[in-house]
Amino acid sequence: MTKKVRKKHPNSKKSEKYEVKGGELKRKSKFCPKCGSGVFLAEHKNRYSCGNCSYTEWKDKGEQK
């Protein structure tokens, strides 16, 4: 039998969610209020959504990009 060809997945982008300032770690994204800290909300054009529990928070008109 031949070996199965596996797709290469892109690296995790978790490092983009954090910032180090003056020796302190700062989180850039919002956390899910239902799941607690450690689960970030995904940022879409008009909303924030949790991939774990499907919680959705809509952006204000002025906040949208």
C-alpha positions as CSV (number, residue, x, y, z in Angstrom):
1,M,0.0,0.0,0.0
2,T,1.1,3.5,-0.7
3,K,1.3,6.2,1.9
4,K,-1.6,8.6,2.2
5,V,-0.9,12.1,1.1
6,R,-1.7,14.6,3.8
7,K,-2.6,18.2,3.3
8,K,-0.5,20.8,5.0
9,H,-2.7,23.0,7.3
10,P,-1.8,26.6,7.9
11,N,-0.2,27.5,11.2
12,S,-2.3,28.7,14.1
13,K,-2.9,32.4,14.3
14,K,-3.1,32.5,18.1
15,S,0.0,34.7,18.3
16,E,-1.9,37.5,16.5
17,K,-4.4,37.6,19.3
18,Y,-1.8,38.6,21.9
19,E,0.5,41.6,22.4
20,V,3.4,42.0,24.8
21,K,3.8,45.5,26.3
22,G,6.3,46.3,29.0
23,G,6.6,42.7,30.1
24,E,2.8,42.2,30.3
25,L,0.6,40.1,28.0
26,K,-2.4,41.9,26.5
27,R,-5.2,40.2,24.7
28,K,-6.4,42.0,21.6
29,S,-9.7,40.1,20.9
30,K,-12.8,39.7,23.0
31,F,-13.6,36.6,25.0
32,C,-16.9,34.7,24.8
33,P,-19.0,35.6,27.9
34,K,-20.7,32.1,27.9
35,C,-17.5,30.0,27.5
36,G,-15.3,32.2,29.6
37,S,-11.6,33.2,29.2
38,G,-9.6,31.3,26.7
39,V,-12.2,31.2,24.0
40,F,-12.0,34.1,21.6
41,L,-14.8,35.6,19.6
42,A,-14.2,35.6,15.8
43,E,-14.4,39.0,14.3
44,H,-16.5,39.3,11.2
45,K,-17.6,42.3,9.2
46,N,-20.8,43.0,11.2
47,R,-20.5,40.7,14.2
48,Y,-18.4,38.8,16.7
49,S,-19.2,35.1,17.0
50,C,-18.0,32.2,19.1
51,G,-17.1,29.0,17.3
52,N,-17.6,26.9,20.4
53,C,-21.2,27.8,21.6
54,S,-22.5,29.9,18.6
55,Y,-22.8,33.0,20.8
56,T,-23.2,36.1,18.5
57,E,-22.6,39.8,19.3
58,W,-23.6,42.3,16.7
59,K,-21.4,45.4,16.0
60,D,-22.7,48.9,16.1
61,K,-23.0,50.8,12.9
62,G,-20.0,53.0,13.8
63,E,-17.8,50.0,14.9
64,Q,-18.1,48.2,11.5
65,K,-15.1,48.3,9.2
